[in-house]
Amino acid sequence: NAGVTQTPKFQVLKTGQSMTLQCAQDMNHEYMSWYRQDPGMGLRLIHYSVGAGITDQGEVPNGYNVSRSTTEDFPLRLLSAAPSQTSVYFCASSYSSDRGHEQYFGPGTRLTVT
Amino acid sequence: GNSVTQMEGPVTLSEEAFLTINCTYTATGYPSLFWYVQYPGEGLQLLLKATKADDKGSNKGFEATYRKETTSFHLEKGSVQVSDSAVYFCALAFSGGYNKLIFGAGTRLAVHP
């Protein structure tokens, strides 16, 4: 199993550009989520999904859109990038949405917005 | 609200030293508690967890005990190795909601030979 994969690894955008960060998992996990990691702030939840067709907002959803058309894929869209979105983005998946279950993280995408 | 507070780093130790990284939490209900580790250039991976009070999680020589009375989940290891150099995150998943993790800010550990 590849686990959780993310593409691209690195990306530089100009302010106002749009892009999609890709996330895929091959473990048949129902629960998937996106986090951003900023220095001194740990990871913060952006959006999450408890199954295909079901998404909800996390702690910092503004400026990001998600959809979940299949169990495997959970892309994160930036519609109009801003410098405040410069961060490292991690996708995670879990077998269950119940608390206590391990989440498996991808390797991350480092995004810089100039 | 729900939150996690970790001791600030970096923590610098010599090989075979004793490690403690403090973690305290604020939460409604009875959360599950986790320690995740991030090695350089990689994503996070679960190190250990505890799902109820007085549970002790352990893995790879690391231990942490869920202390409800002090709302703490301190990470300890008796003898660190250079390969333990990483960033350690304490996190909770609160009861009554989906498995959404709330992370502390992370503590960088550097172990020197």
Interface residues (C-beta under 8 A of the other chain):
Chain A: V4 Y31 S33 Y35 G40 M41 G42 L43 R44 L45 Y48 V50 D56 G58 F90 A92 S94 S96 S97 D98 R99 G100 H101 E102 Q103 Y104 F105 G106 P107 G108
Chain B: V4 P31 S32 Y36 G41 E42 G43 L44 Q45 L46 K49 T51 F89 A91 A93 F94 S95 G97 Y98 N99 K100 L101 I102 F103 G104 A105 G106
